[in-house]
Amino acid sequence: MQKTRDFHYRSVHDRDAFWREESGRVHWDTPFESVLDFSRPPFAKWFVGGTTNLCYNAVDRWLPTQADKAALIWVSTEVDREHVYTRQDVYEEVNAAAAMLKELGVGRGDRVLLYMPMVPEAVFTMLACARIGAVHSVVFGGFASVNLAQRIDDAAPKVVVCTDGGSRAGKVVPYKPLLDRALALAKTPPASVVVFDRGLAPFEPVAGRDLDYATLRARHHGARVPVEWLESSEPSYILYTSGTTGKPKGVQRDTGGYAVALASSMEYLFNGRAGDTFFCTSDIGWVVGHSYIVYGPLIGGQATVLYEGTPVRPDGAILWKLVEQYGVNTLFSAPTAVRVLKRQDPALLKQHDLGSLRAVYLAGEPLDEPTAQWISDGLGKPIIDNYWQTESGWPILSAQPGVENVPTRFGSPSFPVYGFDARIVSESTGEDLGPDEKGVVAIVPPLPPGAMSTIWGDDARFVQTYFTSIPGRQVYSTFDWGRVDADGYWFILGRTDDVINVAGHRLGTREIEESVNSHSGIAECAVVGVADALKGQVAMAFAVLKNPAAAETPEGAKQLEGDIMRLVEDQLGAVARPARIRFVGALPKTRSGKVLRRAIVAVCEGRDPGDLTTIEDPTALEQIKESLQ
């Protein structure tokens, strides 16, 4: 572990030398003048004066050695199609898409909004924007019209690129009607909409505004569009994340710092090398998809798998089938996906040859120990938990096998990643805390390369939101509780705004969830704090069973609830025991797999659950309501 600690120490105490070395992983058209400008805290500018381009580093740079090698492997179990694009193929498609955008008047600094599912054309368009210096903003496919209109007004795109529709678990999701309504609501609608028609959902083109992707592509096929060399701190993209005010925050990413961070992470975090195949099961609408479906693997000279589908369609072995078929070396998924697989036949984990697979990485929400243990036992592969945010752009906490092989511990995302000066601090004093003391996970600025540079169009909100909540010092708050054990392993204990105050005792929902999940009969659960006249709040648990038949009768449900209550009491004490444990068939989640805890709380307290535009399965919330009756 000493090598990892020394590596991290150098990254935050000798920043200039450390990041100067790492900058050699990417191509610079103009060398940078200084590594870091931190003259206006907390704003950091990396590789000042240097010019580079994300598209060039992802595509052009690899053509001399990889022109005929696989670069983008598209698999859709939704429409039963697979297509392998070589690096040369990607180059051709990206140039055509870049020429299309330039025809529509898009240039350096202009915004292009993408409203697309997991199709290659979405990746080509993202890279085309990067090529010509435009700023892309990908909105997760299926977002409702009001949410989409908010993002259109904030980013003010010159062009929107969309599809007619997508498909989820075999059901067509129309995109174009949602976009049309959003454009009617938007105050600053773009002049042009490019529609990639998949033939999934009928739509009416709007004359004078809507253009056909295939027609434009045919017109520009064979085009060669020069790379626009951007100064390192110029924005590469905007990615919106929810804000406490209701107005979404446009996380702004730079160009040079992001390229360097991702290039280094492919080796140090993922232990990868050029020529590998990387499979990330996220969506391009989320930060993980930006960093580790599109840019990271391609910048690192790796092939990337773009998967449209679920982990259980056509069956629970599909991910492992693809690992075998394409010789995947690294799989990056989410704990939610693993919990879905836990409800399948465990034999499915053994059906395919996973000899090429070196490790499985999981992120997106806390990885509980039972889930980590289950997938580790089932696959016999290293399971590496990592913790990060839309804002950070790449992992904040993770094992770093490319630096040093250190044993992982289930339930822990291991250690701070190089570049992130992470601390556990007191929410009341701002002071650093010692081993096993619970506090807020914070980062001492400057934020490293690859992290957000500001909120789009709102520097003041960037400072106010992230750098003012810890008293006495200007540090970045992740708004997550954490602790570090005596051996230096970090643990995330839930959101600071998901704390339950039960009769004066402050309890993290994550701690109770971990305990409930440790019961052998539980597939997953969510714990929320519900208002209580006597205790202020009580903990309420909603659990999904591996075998629903165990709670089919009132007697069986009561016995099982009692068993879990005793388990929680044994592990955490009586104060942490939930008031009730309700058994449901599914938890209400967003399409990215995050549990809608605030909606659950609202239902428990008899309030309107509010905006549910991102919910994956509306019936799941109905099950919560029914369980309370």
C-alpha positions as CSV (number, residue, x, y, z in Angstrom):
1,M,0.0,0.0,0.0
2,Q,3.0,2.3,0.5
3,K,3.5,2.7,-3.3
4,T,-0.2,3.8,-3.7
5,R,0.2,6.3,-0.8
6,D,3.5,7.7,-2.1
7,F,2.0,8.0,-5.6
8,H,-1.0,9.9,-4.2
9,Y,1.2,12.1,-2.0
10,R,3.3,13.2,-4.9
11,S,0.2,14.0,-7.0
12,V,-1.1,16.5,-4.5
13,H,2.2,17.8,-3.0
14,D,4.3,18.0,-6.2
15,R,1.4,18.7,-8.6
16,D,3.4,20.5,-11.4
17,A,5.9,17.7,-11.8
18,F,3.3,14.9,-11.5
19,W,0.9,16.3,-14.0
20,R,3.5,17.4,-16.4
21,E,4.6,13.8,-16.7
22,E,1.0,12.6,-17.1
23,S,0.3,15.2,-19.8
24,G,2.6,13.3,-22.1
25,R,-0.1,10.7,-22.6
26,V,-2.0,13.0,-25.0
27,H,-1.1,15.0,-28.1
28,W,-0.7,18.7,-27.7
29,D,-0.7,20.8,-30.9
30,T,0.7,23.7,-28.9
31,P,2.7,23.0,-25.7
32,F,1.2,24.4,-22.5
33,E,3.0,27.3,-20.7
34,S,2.2,26.3,-17.2
35,V,0.7,23.2,-15.6
36,L,-1.7,24.9,-13.2
37,D,-3.2,28.4,-12.8
38,F,-4.9,28.6,-9.3
39,S,-4.7,32.3,-9.0
40,R,-8.5,32.6,-8.5
41,P,-9.6,29.9,-6.0
42,P,-11.5,27.7,-6.2
43,F,-11.3,27.9,-10.0
44,A,-8.4,25.8,-11.5
45,K,-7.1,26.0,-15.0
46,W,-4.9,23.1,-16.1
47,F,-2.2,23.0,-18.8
48,V,-2.6,26.7,-19.5
49,G,-1.9,27.8,-23.1
50,G,-1.7,24.3,-24.4
51,T,-4.0,23.4,-27.3
52,T,-5.4,19.9,-27.9
53,N,-8.5,18.2,-29.1
54,L,-10.5,15.3,-27.6
55,C,-11.5,13.9,-31.0
56,Y,-8.0,13.9,-32.3
57,N,-6.7,12.0,-29.3
58,A,-9.6,9.5,-29.5
59,V,-9.6,8.9,-33.2
60,D,-6.9,10.4,-35.5
61,R,-3.9,9.7,-33.2
62,W,-4.5,6.0,-33.4
63,L,-5.0,5.7,-37.2
64,P,-1.4,4.9,-38.0
65,T,-1.4,1.8,-35.8
66,Q,-5.1,0.8,-35.4
67,A,-6.9,1.9,-38.6
68,D,-8.2,-1.7,-39.2
69,K,-8.7,-2.6,-35.5
70,A,-12.0,-2.6,-33.7
71,A,-12.8,0.8,-32.0
72,L,-16.6,0.8,-31.4
73,I,-18.5,-2.4,-30.9
74,W,-22.3,-1.7,-31.0
75,V,-24.6,-4.4,-29.6
76,S,-28.3,-3.9,-29.3
77,T,-30.4,-6.7,-27.8
78,E,-33.3,-4.3,-28.2
79,V,-33.3,-4.4,-32.0
80,D,-31.1,-7.5,-32.3
81,R,-28.2,-5.9,-34.1
82,E,-24.4,-5.9,-33.8
83,H,-21.9,-3.9,-35.7
84,V,-18.1,-3.5,-35.3
85,Y,-16.6,-0.2,-36.4
86,T,-12.9,0.0,-37.0
87,R,-10.9,3.1,-36.0
88,Q,-11.0,4.1,-39.7
89,D,-14.7,3.6,-39.8
90,V,-15.2,5.8,-36.8
91,Y,-12.9,8.5,-38.4
92,E,-15.1,8.4,-41.6
93,E,-18.4,8.7,-39.6
94,V,-17.1,11.4,-37.3
95,N,-15.9,13.5,-40.2
96,A,-19.2,13.2,-42.0
97,A,-21.1,14.2,-38.8
98,A,-18.7,17.1,-38.3
99,A,-19.3,18.3,-41.9
100,M,-23.1,18.0,-41.2
101,L,-22.8,20.2,-38.2
102,K,-20.7,22.8,-39.9
103,E,-23.2,23.0,-42.8
104,L,-25.8,23.9,-40.1
105,G,-23.6,26.8,-38.9
106,V,-22.1,25.1,-35.8
107,G,-18.6,26.3,-34.9
108,R,-16.2,26.7,-32.0
109,G,-18.0,27.3,-28.7
110,D,-21.5,26.7,-30.1
111,R,-23.6,24.2,-28.3
112,V,-25.2,21.0,-29.7
113,L,-27.7,19.1,-27.6
114,L,-28.1,15.4,-28.1
115,Y,-31.2,13.5,-27.2
116,M,-30.4,10.0,-28.2
117,P,-30.2,6.4,-27.0
118,M,-27.3,4.0,-27.2
119,V,-26.7,4.2,-30.9
120,P,-23.3,4.7,-32.7
121,E,-24.6,7.9,-34.3
122,A,-24.7,9.5,-30.8
123,V,-21.0,8.7,-30.3
124,F,-20.1,10.0,-33.8
125,T,-22.0,13.2,-33.0
126,M,-20.3,13.7,-29.7
127,L,-16.9,13.2,-31.3
128,A,-17.8,15.4,-34.2
129,C,-18.6,18.2,-31.7
130,A,-15.3,17.8,-30.1
131,R,-13.6,17.8,-33.5
132,I,-14.9,21.2,-34.5
133,G,-14.7,22.8,-31.0
134,A,-18.5,22.7,-30.4
135,V,-19.8,22.0,-26.8
136,H,-22.0,19.0,-26.6
137,S,-24.7,18.5,-24.1
138,V,-26.1,15.0,-24.0
139,V,-29.5,14.7,-22.3
140,F,-30.5,11.2,-21.1
141,G,-32.9,9.7,-23.6
142,G,-36.5,9.7,-22.5
143,F,-36.2,12.7,-20.2
144,A,-39.6,14.4,-20.1
145,S,-40.3,17.5,-22.1
146,V,-40.2,20.0,-19.3
147,N,-36.8,18.8,-18.1
148,L,-35.6,18.8,-21.7
149,A,-36.8,22.4,-22.3
150,Q,-35.0,23.6,-19.1
151,R,-31.7,22.2,-20.5
152,I,-32.4,23.7,-24.0
153,D,-32.9,27.1,-22.5
154,D,-29.8,26.9,-20.3
155,A,-27.4,25.6,-23.0
156,A,-29.0,27.5,-25.9
157,P,-27.9,25.0,-28.5
158,K,-27.6,25.9,-32.2
159,V,-28.7,22.4,-33.2
160,V,-30.4,19.4,-31.5
161,V,-29.7,15.9,-32.7
162,C,-32.2,13.2,-31.8
163,T,-33.7,9.9,-32.8
164,D,-37.3,9.0,-33.6
165,G,-37.2,6.6,-30.6
166,G,-35.4,4.1,-28.4
167,S,-36.2,0.8,-26.9
168,R,-36.1,-0.4,-23.3
169,A,-36.8,-4.0,-22.3
170,G,-38.4,-4.5,-25.7
171,K,-40.8,-1.5,-25.4
172,V,-40.4,1.4,-27.8
173,V,-39.8,4.8,-26.2
174,P,-40.7,7.6,-28.6
175,Y,-38.2,10.5,-28.4
176,K,-39.3,12.9,-31.2
177,P,-42.7,13.8,-29.7
178,L,-41.1,14.5,-26.4
179,L,-38.5,16.8,-28.1
180,D,-41.2,18.5,-30.1
181,R,-43.1,19.4,-26.9
182,A,-39.9,20.5,-25.3
183,L,-39.1,22.8,-28.2
184,A,-42.6,24.3,-27.9
185,L,-41.9,25.0,-24.3
186,A,-38.4,26.3,-24.7
187,K,-37.7,30.1,-24.8
188,T,-34.7,29.6,-27.1
189,P,-35.4,26.7,-29.4
190,P,-32.7,25.9,-32.0
191,A,-33.1,26.6,-35.7
192,S,-32.3,23.0,-36.7
193,V,-33.2,19.5,-35.5
194,V,-31.3,16.6,-37.0
195,V,-33.3,13.3,-36.7
196,F,-31.7,9.9,-36.9
197,D,-34.7,7.8,-38.0
198,R,-34.4,4.2,-36.7
199,G,-37.9,3.3,-37.9
200,L,-39.0,2.6,-34.4
201,A,-41.5,5.4,-33.7
202,P,-43.6,7.3,-36.3
203,F,-43.2,11.1,-36.2
204,E,-44.1,14.1,-38.3
205,P,-41.1,16.2,-39.5
206,V,-41.4,19.9,-39.0
207,A,-40.9,21.6,-42.3
208,G,-38.0,24.0,-42.4
209,R,-36.6,22.8,-39.1
210,D,-36.2,19.0,-39.1
211,L,-33.5,17.4,-41.2
212,D,-32.8,13.7,-41.8
213,Y,-29.5,12.4,-40.4
214,A,-29.1,9.7,-43.2
215,T,-29.6,12.3,-46.0
216,L,-27.0,14.7,-44.5
217,R,-24.6,11.9,-43.9
218,A,-24.8,10.7,-47.5
219,R,-24.2,14.2,-48.7
220,H,-21.0,14.6,-46.6
221,H,-19.7,11.0,-46.7
222,G,-16.0,11.2,-47.4
223,A,-15.6,14.7,-46.1
224,R,-12.4,15.7,-44.2
225,V,-13.0,18.3,-41.5
226,P,-9.9,19.9,-40.0
227,V,-9.4,19.5,-36.2
228,E,-10.1,22.7,-34.2
229,W,-7.3,23.0,-31.6
230,L,-8.7,24.2,-28.3
231,E,-7.0,25.9,-25.5
232,S,-6.9,23.4,-22.6
233,S,-9.5,25.2,-20.5
234,E,-12.0,25.7,-23.2
235,P,-15.2,23.7,-22.5
236,S,-15.7,20.3,-24.1
237,Y,-19.2,19.5,-22.8
238,I,-22.0,20.4,-20.5
239,L,-23.7,17.6,-18.5
240,Y,-26.7,18.4,-16.4
241,T,-27.2,17.1,-12.9
242,S,-30.1,17.7,-10.5
243,G,-29.8,20.7,-8.2
244,T,-31.5,21.3,-4.8
245,T,-33.1,24.5,-6.2
246,G,-35.0,22.5,-8.9
247,K,-32.9,24.2,-11.6
248,P,-30.5,21.7,-13.1
249,K,-26.8,22.4,-12.8
250,G,-24.8,22.3,-16.0
251,V,-21.5,20.7,-15.0
252,Q,-18.9,22.2,-17.4
253,R,-15.8,20.1,-18.3
254,D,-12.6,21.4,-19.8
255,T,-10.7,19.9,-22.7
256,G,-7.0,19.3,-21.8
257,G,-7.4,18.4,-18.2
258,Y,-10.1,15.9,-19.0
259,A,-8.0,14.3,-21.8
260,V,-5.0,13.8,-19.5
261,A,-7.1,12.5,-16.5
262,L,-8.9,9.9,-18.6
263,A,-5.7,8.8,-20.4
264,S,-4.0,8.3,-17.1
265,S,-7.0,6.5,-15.5
266,M,-7.1,3.9,-18.2
267,E,-3.7,2.6,-17.0
268,Y,-3.6,3.4,-13.2
269,L,-7.2,2.7,-12.3
270,F,-8.3,0.1,-14.9
271,N,-4.9,-1.5,-15.5
272,G,-5.5,-1.2,-19.2
273,R,-3.4,-0.8,-22.3
274,A,-3.8,0.0,-25.9
275,G,-5.5,-2.8,-27.8
276,D,-7.7,-3.8,-24.9
277,T,-11.5,-4.0,-25.1
278,F,-13.4,-2.0,-22.5
279,F,-17.1,-2.7,-21.8
280,C,-19.0,0.0,-19.8
281,T,-22.8,-0.8,-19.3
282,S,-23.7,2.8,-18.5
283,D,-25.6,5.2,-20.8
284,I,-24.0,8.1,-22.7
285,G,-26.5,10.4,-21.0
286,W,-24.6,10.0,-17.7
287,V,-21.0,11.0,-16.8
288,V,-19.8,7.3,-16.7
289,G,-20.9,7.0,-20.3
290,H,-19.1,10.1,-21.3
291,S,-15.9,9.1,-19.6
292,Y,-15.8,5.4,-20.0
293,I,-17.9,4.5,-23.0
294,V,-16.8,7.3,-25.3
295,Y,-13.7,9.3,-24.4
296,G,-11.6,7.2,-21.9
297,P,-11.3,3.9,-23.8
298,L,-10.8,5.6,-27.2
299,I,-8.2,8.1,-25.9
300,G,-6.5,5.1,-24.4
301,G,-6.3,3.2,-27.7
302,Q,-8.9,0.7,-26.6
303,A,-12.0,-0.7,-28.3
304,T,-15.2,0.2,-26.5
305,V,-18.5,-1.7,-26.3
306,L,-21.7,0.4,-26.8
307,Y,-24.5,-1.7,-25.4
308,E,-28.2,-1.0,-25.9
309,G,-30.1,-3.3,-23.6
310,T,-30.6,-4.6,-20.1
311,P,-28.5,-7.1,-18.1
312,V,-31.3,-9.7,-18.4
313,R,-32.4,-9.6,-22.0
314,P,-32.5,-12.1,-23.6
315,D,-31.3,-13.7,-20.4
316,G,-29.2,-13.1,-17.3
317,A,-26.0,-14.3,-19.1
318,I,-26.0,-11.6,-21.8
319,L,-23.2,-9.5,-20.3
320,W,-21.0,-12.6,-19.9
321,K,-21.8,-13.7,-23.5
322,L,-20.5,-10.4,-24.7
323,V,-17.4,-10.6,-22.6
324,E,-16.6,-13.9,-24.2
325,Q,-17.6,-12.9,-27.7
326,Y,-15.5,-9.8,-27.8
327,G,-12.7,-10.7,-25.5
328,V,-13.6,-8.0,-23.0
329,N,-10.7,-7.2,-20.6
330,T,-12.5,-4.7,-18.3
331,L,-16.2,-4.6,-17.4
332,F,-17.5,-1.4,-15.7
333,S,-21.1,-1.6,-14.5
334,A,-23.3,-0.6,-11.5
335,P,-24.4,-2.3,-8.3
336,T,-28.0,-2.0,-9.5
337,A,-27.2,-4.3,-12.4
338,V,-25.6,-6.8,-10.1
339,R,-28.6,-6.8,-7.8
340,V,-30.8,-7.4,-10.8
341,L,-28.6,-10.4,-11.7
342,K,-28.9,-11.7,-8.1
343,R,-32.5,-12.5,-8.8
344,Q,-31.5,-14.7,-11.7
345,D,-30.1,-18.3,-11.7
346,P,-26.5,-18.1,-10.4
347,A,-25.5,-20.8,-12.9
348,L,-25.8,-18.1,-15.6
349,L,-22.6,-16.6,-14.2
350,K,-20.7,-19.8,-15.2
351,Q,-22.1,-20.3,-18.8
352,H,-19.3,-18.4,-20.6
353,D,-15.6,-18.3,-20.8
354,L,-14.4,-15.2,-19.0
355,G,-10.7,-15.8,-19.4
356,S,-10.1,-12.4,-21.0
357,L,-11.8,-10.5,-18.1
358,R,-9.3,-9.1,-15.6
359,A,-11.7,-7.2,-13.3
360,V,-15.2,-5.9,-12.8
361,Y,-15.6,-2.3,-11.7
362,L,-18.8,-1.0,-10.1
363,A,-19.9,2.5,-9.5
364,G,-23.0,4.7,-9.6
365,E,-24.4,4.1,-6.1
366,P,-23.0,2.5,-2.9
367,L,-21.9,-1.1,-3.3
368,D,-23.1,-3.1,-0.3
369,E,-20.9,-5.9,1.0
370,P,-23.4,-8.8,0.3
371,T,-23.8,-7.7,-3.4
372,A,-20.0,-7.4,-3.8
373,Q,-19.5,-10.8,-2.2
374,W,-22.1,-12.5,-4.3
375,I,-20.7,-11.3,-7.7
376,S,-17.1,-12.0,-6.5
377,D,-18.0,-15.6,-5.6
378,G,-20.0,-16.1,-8.8
379,L,-17.3,-14.8,-11.2
380,G,-14.1,-15.5,-9.4
381,K,-12.8,-12.1,-10.6
382,P,-11.6,-9.0,-8.7
383,I,-14.5,-6.7,-7.9
384,I,-13.4,-3.1,-7.6
385,D,-15.8,-0.5,-6.2
386,N,-15.2,3.1,-7.0
387,Y,-16.8,6.3,-5.9
388,W,-17.3,9.5,-7.9
389,Q,-19.8,12.1,-9.1
390,T,-20.9,13.8,-12.3
391,E,-18.9,16.8,-11.0
392,S,-15.6,14.9,-10.5
393,G,-15.6,13.4,-14.1
394,W,-13.6,10.3,-13.0
395,P,-13.2,8.3,-9.8
396,I,-12.5,10.1,-6.5
397,L,-12.0,6.9,-4.6
398,S,-10.8,3.6,-6.1
399,A,-8.3,0.8,-6.0
400,Q,-5.5,1.6,-8.4
401,P,-4.1,-1.8,-9.6
402,G,-2.1,0.0,-12.4
403,V,-0.1,1.7,-9.6
404,E,0.0,-1.2,-7.1
405,N,-2.0,-4.4,-6.4
406,V,-3.5,-3.8,-2.9
407,P,-6.3,-6.1,-1.5
408,T,-9.7,-4.6,-1.7
409,R,-12.4,-4.8,1.1
410,F,-16.0,-5.4,0.3
411,G,-18.1,-2.3,1.1
412,S,-15.1,0.0,0.6
413,P,-14.1,2.0,-2.6
414,S,-10.5,1.7,-1.3
415,F,-8.4,4.9,-1.3
416,P,-8.3,8.4,-2.7
417,V,-7.4,8.5,-6.4
418,Y,-4.2,10.4,-7.2
419,G,-4.9,14.1,-7.8
420,F,-7.9,14.2,-5.3
421,D,-6.8,15.6,-2.0
422,A,-9.7,14.0,-0.2
423,R,-10.4,14.4,3.5
424,I,-13.0,13.5,6.1
425,V,-14.0,16.7,7.7
426,S,-16.3,17.8,10.6
427,E,-19.6,19.3,9.4
428,S,-19.6,21.6,12.4
429,T,-15.9,22.7,12.7
430,G,-14.5,22.0,9.3
431,E,-11.5,20.2,10.9
432,D,-10.0,17.0,9.5
433,L,-11.2,13.9,11.4
434,G,-9.2,10.9,12.5
435,P,-9.7,7.1,11.8
436,D,-13.2,5.8,12.2
437,E,-14.7,9.2,12.7
438,K,-17.7,10.0,10.6
439,G,-17.7,13.2,8.7
440,V,-18.2,14.8,5.3
441,V,-16.1,13.6,2.3
442,A,-14.5,16.8,1.1
443,I,-11.7,17.7,-1.4
444,V,-9.2,20.4,-0.8
445,P,-8.9,22.4,-4.0
446,P,-7.6,22.8,-6.6
447,L,-9.8,20.1,-8.1
448,P,-7.6,17.8,-10.3
449,P,-7.6,17.7,-14.1
450,G,-10.8,16.2,-15.4
451,A,-13.0,17.6,-12.6
452,M,-15.7,20.2,-13.3
453,S,-14.3,23.7,-14.0
454,T,-17.5,25.5,-13.1
455,I,-21.3,25.5,-13.6
456,W,-22.2,26.5,-17.1
457,G,-22.9,30.3,-17.1
458,D,-22.9,30.5,-13.3
459,D,-19.6,30.8,-11.6
460,A,-21.2,32.2,-8.5
461,R,-23.4,29.1,-8.1
462,F,-20.4,26.9,-8.5
463,V,-18.7,28.5,-5.6
464,Q,-21.9,28.8,-3.5
465,T,-23.0,25.2,-4.1
466,Y,-19.8,23.3,-3.6
467,F,-17.4,25.4,-1.6
468,T,-19.3,27.2,1.2
469,S,-21.0,24.4,3.2
470,I,-18.0,23.4,5.3
471,P,-17.3,26.0,8.0
472,G,-14.0,27.7,8.3
473,R,-12.4,26.6,5.1
474,Q,-13.0,26.6,1.3
475,V,-13.2,22.9,0.4
476,Y,-15.3,21.1,-2.1
477,S,-18.2,19.2,-0.4
478,T,-19.3,15.9,-2.0
479,F,-22.4,16.0,0.3
480,D,-21.6,12.4,1.3
481,W,-20.8,11.1,4.7
482,G,-17.7,8.9,5.0
483,R,-15.1,7.5,7.3
484,V,-11.6,6.0,7.0
485,D,-10.6,2.9,8.9
486,A,-7.3,2.5,10.7
487,D,-5.8,0.8,7.7
488,G,-6.7,3.7,5.4
489,Y,-9.7,2.2,3.6
490,W,-12.5,4.6,2.9
491,F,-16.2,3.9,3.4
492,I,-19.2,6.0,2.0
493,L,-22.1,6.2,4.5
494,G,-24.8,8.0,2.4
495,R,-25.8,11.5,1.6
496,T,-25.5,14.2,4.1
497,D,-29.0,15.1,3.3
498,D,-30.2,11.5,3.8
499,V,-29.5,11.5,7.5
500,I,-32.2,10.3,9.8
501,N,-32.5,12.0,13.2
502,V,-34.3,9.5,15.4
503,A,-34.9,10.9,18.9
504,G,-31.6,12.9,18.7
505,H,-29.6,10.0,17.2
506,R,-28.2,10.8,13.7
507,L,-28.3,7.7,11.5
508,G,-27.1,7.3,7.9
509,T,-29.6,5.4,5.7
510,R,-26.6,3.6,4.0
511,E,-25.6,2.0,7.3
512,I,-29.1,0.6,7.9
513,E,-29.4,-0.5,4.3
514,E,-26.1,-2.4,4.6
515,S,-27.4,-4.2,7.6
516,V,-30.8,-5.1,6.0
517,N,-29.0,-6.2,2.8
518,S,-26.8,-8.6,4.8
519,H,-29.8,-10.8,5.4
520,S,-29.6,-13.8,3.1
521,G,-33.2,-13.4,1.8
522,I,-32.8,-9.7,0.7
523,A,-32.0,-8.8,-2.9
524,E,-31.9,-5.0,-2.2
525,C,-33.6,-2.4,0.0
526,A,-34.1,1.3,0.5
527,V,-34.2,3.0,3.9
528,V,-35.7,6.4,4.3
529,G,-36.4,8.8,7.2
530,V,-40.1,9.5,7.7
531,A,-41.6,12.2,9.9
532,D,-42.8,11.0,13.3
533,A,-44.6,13.0,15.9
534,L,-42.8,11.3,18.8
535,K,-39.3,10.7,17.6
536,G,-38.9,13.4,14.9
537,Q,-38.1,10.8,12.3
538,V,-38.2,7.0,12.1
539,A,-36.4,4.7,9.7
540,M,-38.7,2.9,7.2
541,A,-37.3,0.1,5.1
542,F,-38.6,-1.2,1.8
543,A,-37.1,-4.5,0.7
544,V,-37.1,-6.7,-2.4
545,L,-36.9,-10.4,-1.6
546,K,-34.9,-12.9,-3.6
547,N,-37.8,-15.3,-3.0
548,P,-41.1,-13.3,-2.8
549,A,-42.9,-16.4,-1.7
550,A,-41.3,-16.1,1.7
551,A,-43.6,-13.1,2.5
552,E,-46.7,-14.2,0.7
553,T,-48.7,-14.9,3.9
554,P,-49.1,-12.3,6.7
555,E,-47.4,-14.9,9.1
556,G,-44.4,-15.4,6.8
557,A,-44.0,-11.6,6.3
558,K,-44.2,-11.0,10.0
559,Q,-41.6,-13.6,10.8
560,L,-39.2,-12.5,8.1
561,E,-39.6,-8.8,9.3
562,G,-38.8,-9.8,12.8
563,D,-35.7,-11.8,11.7
564,I,-34.4,-8.7,9.8
565,M,-35.2,-6.4,12.7
566,R,-33.2,-8.6,15.1
567,L,-30.3,-8.7,12.6
568,V,-30.2,-4.9,12.4
569,E,-30.4,-4.5,16.2
570,D,-27.5,-7.0,16.6
571,Q,-25.4,-5.1,14.1
572,L,-26.2,-1.5,14.7
573,G,-28.1,-1.3,18.0
574,A,-31.8,-0.9,18.8
575,V,-31.8,2.8,17.8
576,A,-31.1,1.8,14.2
577,R,-33.9,-0.7,14.0
578,P,-36.4,0.4,11.3
579,A,-40.0,1.2,12.5
580,R,-41.2,-1.2,9.8
581,I,-39.8,-3.3,7.0
582,R,-42.2,-3.5,4.0
583,F,-41.7,-6.1,1.2
584,V,-42.2,-4.9,-2.4
585,G,-41.6,-6.3,-5.8
586,A,-39.4,-3.4,-7.0
587,L,-37.9,-0.2,-5.8
588,P,-38.8,3.1,-7.6
589,K,-35.6,4.1,-9.5
590,T,-34.5,6.5,-12.1
591,R,-33.5,5.1,-15.5
592,S,-29.8,5.3,-14.3
593,G,-30.6,3.1,-11.4
594,K,-30.8,5.6,-8.5
595,V,-33.5,4.9,-5.9
596,L,-36.0,7.8,-5.7
597,R,-35.8,8.1,-2.0
598,R,-37.5,11.5,-1.8
599,A,-40.5,10.2,-3.7
600,I,-40.7,7.2,-1.2
601,V,-40.6,9.7,1.7
602,A,-43.3,11.8,0.2
603,V,-45.6,8.8,-0.3
604,C,-44.9,7.6,3.3
605,E,-45.8,11.1,4.6
606,G,-48.9,11.4,2.4
607,R,-47.4,14.1,0.2
608,D,-47.2,14.6,-3.5
609,P,-44.0,12.8,-4.7
610,G,-43.4,15.6,-7.2
611,D,-41.6,15.3,-10.5
612,L,-41.3,11.7,-11.5
613,T,-40.1,12.2,-15.1
614,T,-37.0,10.1,-14.6
615,I,-38.7,7.1,-13.0
616,E,-38.0,3.8,-14.7
617,D,-41.1,1.9,-13.6
618,P,-44.1,3.9,-12.2
619,T,-45.7,0.8,-10.8
620,A,-42.8,0.5,-8.3
621,L,-44.0,3.6,-6.5
622,E,-47.6,2.2,-6.5
623,Q,-46.2,-0.9,-4.7
624,I,-44.8,1.4,-2.0
625,K,-48.2,3.0,-1.6
626,E,-50.0,-0.4,-1.4
627,S,-47.4,-1.7,1.2
628,L,-48.4,1.1,3.5
629,Q,-52.1,0.3,3.6
